[in-house]
């Protein structure tokens, strides 16, 4: 029998863990008879000191007595008898879960002082940032226009460069150069359909890709605008 030291416990699970640790009990093989006796002895000690016992402690006492009574029942000896689950299994899982929560709460409590002296800077508006123009355009139409543009460029392409492998280097197209050409065309015409604009300055797939990237940069910098009307994309300043 252990010497009971009356302490404050957060609940019946806290008390059970205390008894398990004090007696160095294997939580995976709980001696339910010993644990039940010590638990009830603790409650009686509280009663003798006129300490109020919370109802949850009494519920746990009844649960321990129930498990103890099931452990006392004789086990069936027949070969075909179904082996029943260990009555302590549910209690063991509850204790394991509670032990994990208690360890986590202790870790969080250690971290609490760190958070008490941590301050974050609130958000603020920063001047000088570029405001992007939200284009209310259907993305499906933009994809269709790009596919149409590539298809029309394809008809103007020279023979497959694969036959010139090792002889002709891959074409390198400057995005900045195509950006200048794009702006020059729009400055001349003021407003043009997207497909016609690309056809006016592009002759290869590489040029189409570079011009498309140049267009995105110009839209980002608000140097050009794109509108969608009558199933057609229009580029303007």
HELIX and SHEET records of a PDB file:
HELIX    1   1 UNK A   12  UNK A   22  1                                  11    
HELIX    2   2 UNK A   32  UNK A   48  1                                  17    
HELIX    3   3 UNK A   55  UNK A   72  1                                  18    
HELIX    4   4 UNK A   89  UNK A  116  1                                  28    
HELIX    5   5 UNK A  139  UNK A  154  1                                  16    
HELIX    6   6 UNK A  161  UNK A  164  5                                   4    
HELIX    7   7 UNK A  175  UNK A  189  1                                  15    
HELIX    8   8 UNK A  194  UNK A  201  1                                   8    
HELIX    9   9 UNK A  205  UNK A  220  1                                  16    
SHEET    1   A 3 UNK A 191  UNK A 193  0                                        
SHEET    2   A 3 UNK A 232  UNK A 236 -1                                        
SHEET    3   A 3 UNK A 225  UNK A 229 -1                                        
END                                                                             
